[in-house]
Amino acid sequence: MEGSIKRRKTESGFVSAQDVPQKKKKPKKKSGKKKPIIFLPKSRKTATKIISEYHTLLKQLDHVKKEAGQNTPKSAQVGDDTDDADDGFNKPEHWTEIDESLAPDAKHKVAEIERSLKELGGIRTYQEASLFDYKSRNHSSCRWVTDKLTEAGLRPTGKRDRITLLDVGAIVNNYQPVKWIDCMAIDLQPRDTGVVKKDFFDLPADLRFNVIVLSLVVNFVPDARKRGEMLRRSHSMLTDAGHLFVILPLACLNNSRYLTHELFERMLAALGFAVVHKKDSKKLAFYMLRKQDLPTKPERFKVTSIVGGANRNNFCIKL
């Protein structure tokens, strides 16, 4: 029958469906947390672009803050650990509260750069790009390091003997499966359970390692003096005749106005390192160094433009 009301039988008779109380659907509670903005690279070209842009913005931020007299973070690894719902994933790792005493122009510049870093995706997007680039290059610094240690006769022969190794700025702990290496892998924002959340510059001064690995780390430190300090501290944290492995983007040495392979090696000698092995790939420069006594009269260096060219970068190291 048209227009009839559906009914169901009860103990007292029939009642219409309209009389039966309906369960109200509870509105879904909106989470106060905003989803983190993470841009996942789909190609190596995109990953490289993100990495390059992130580095450029950090250098700009460091430059503006220095000119304004605001303290900058200690290293590329140092950042703000926060569980803030909005910015936990997207604050750039050099994020700091903007000093209200800064001149309006400086505050505006800092805010603009911070905004650009956040729009890029912050530290998490940078890490995703780094991981993508790392995997797509099919390059493992771990394999190179272990091969060189073995070739140099430094691999322990005893089953219980292990080499102590510090891997700085580790994406993942690649040395965990290597039975003859006892690895301490550190990073500011660990992506792997085998990586400890630590800043290299905050490590106790009395720590000692047989091997230290700085794979694509020195170039990420925004301050030229801090780069030199990282190398200097590495020397002091190595055991006698310990080894330092440094990997840099090749452009830091063959396309800089202020640094070349030859000058870099002279700096290393002044810091107490002897070059054991070196090689260049298409994009990277590899150095295996051995700790030796500091020279009695180390060479002094000034940051001076030594190579001309409009398209060269400004990468340098201050000792």
Beta strands, then each sheet from edge to edge (+ up, - down):
strand 1: 7-10
strand 2: 13-16
strand 3: 163-168
strand 4: 181-187
strand 5: 195-197
strand 6: 209-215
strand 7: 238-249
strand 8: 273-280
strand 9: 284-291
sheet 1: 1+ 2-
sheet 2: 5+ 4+ 3+ 6+ 7+ 9- 8+
end
